[in-house]
Amino acid sequence: MDKLNYLTMGELNLSRGTFRVLSGTLRYLLSNYAPAVSEWLEEVRNEALGQSETAVVGIKITYAPCSLSRSVRAGMREIALLQICVNQRCLVFQVCKSTQPPPPYLLHFLAEPRFLIVGIGLEDWNCLTNRFQASADLRLMPNLHDIRD
């Protein structure tokens, strides 16, 4: 690990750092702080689209274990982590630890038509729209691709 900045204030967690990976460097943000996540998304979007016409975005959702989930009784799994990677930049958003509403910019980021969004389990991704209280059906977005298909 080359660099690590970690901040904890009450329930706020924010960690930024870099790792050497193969012949490059991976920069990451680990946070439960929605404004830091929005800032990361906007910065990465501008950087990625400034370098090329399109960009590949990897996404993964990790759910809270059923025994910890407050939403199980409502029939909806609770999102624990949202991971997004673009080029050598990675975000790990601790959704279940966030005390703020999820950043509205997240759905805007995912809807960017010049992004090719890839991941596994698209049928479950509507948990995002439920958690973010949005009306969009992410499965209908043309730039979203399940790599199992």
N, C-alpha and C positions, 0 to 999 in steps of 0.2 A: 504494500500500500504506500503510495507516494504522499498523499495528502489527505487529511481527514479533519473536517470541522464538524463538531457536534454541539448542539444547543438543546437544553431541556429547561423549560420554564413552565411550571405547573403541568398542564397536560399537553403542552406543545413539544413536539419532537421534530428536529430538523438536523439532518446529517448530509453533508456534501463531501464528495471526495473523488479521488481518481485511483485507478488500478492499472498497472501495466498488464496487457493481455496480448500474447503473441508478439507481434511487431508494432502494436499500437497502444493507445491509452483509452481506457473506458472511464467516462465521467458519469457520476450518478448523483441522484437526489433521493433520499429516503425521508419521507415526511408525512405527518398527519395534518399539516397546516395548509388549508385550501388556498390562501393567497400565494404561498410559495409554489404550490403546484401549478396554479394559473400562470405565474411568472415563468416557470420552467417550460410549460407547454408553448407559450407565446415565443419565447427565446428559441426553442428547438424548431418550431414551425418556421420562423423567419430564417434561421440558419440552414435548415434542410432545403427549403424551397429557393433559397438564394444560391445554392450550389447546383441545383438541377431542376428540370421541369417537373419531375415526380420524385417521390421518396417512398420507400418501403417502411412501414411502421409495424412492429411486432407488438402484440397485446396479449396479456393473460390475466384472467381473473381467478383469484383464490378465494374460496368461501370459508367462512367461520365454521368450525365443527358444530354439529347440531346441538350439542349440549351447551354451547356457549351462545348460540344464536337467539336473539330476542324475537326474531321474526318467524321462527319455525311454526308457532301456533297459527300464524296468518297464512301459512303455506308458501312463504317466500324465503329463499335462502338469503342470508346476510353476507354481503361482500366484505371480506377481511382485507385483501390486498388487491390493488390494481397495478399491474406492471406494464410499462410502455417503453419500448426501445426504438430509437431512430439513430441510424449510423452508429457512432460510438458514444451515444448518450442514453442513459437509462433512468427511468423514474420508478420508484416503488412508493405508491401512495397508500398509506395505512388508513383506509376508508373507515374501518370499524373503530378506530381510535380517534377519529376526527370529531371535534365537538362543534364544528361549523358545517353549514350546508356544503355539499360538494360544489366545486367551482363550475359555474355555468359554461366557462370557456372549454371545458373538457368535451362536451358534445359538439361544440363548434369545431374543435380540433379534429375529432373523429369524422366529422362530416366534410372535411377539406377534400374537394374532388381530386386534387393532385397527389393525394396520399393513397397508397395501396396498403390497406390495413389487413394484416394476416394474423391468424391465431387458430386455436382449436376450441370447438364447442360453441359455435355461434348460436345454437339454439338456446343457450343459457344467457346470452348477452343482454337479453331484455331486462335482466336484473339491474343493469346499469340505468335504463330509462326509469324503472320503478324507483330506484334509490335516488335518482336525480330529478324525480318528479317531472319528467319530460314526456311529451306525447309521441316522439319519434320511435319508429320500430327500427332498431339498428340492423336487423336482419334484411331489411329492404334497401339498405344503402348499397349502391352499386360498387363502391370501392372496398367493401368488406368481404374477405374471402377466408373460408375455413380450409386449412391446408389438407384436411382429410378428404375433401371432395375431389 
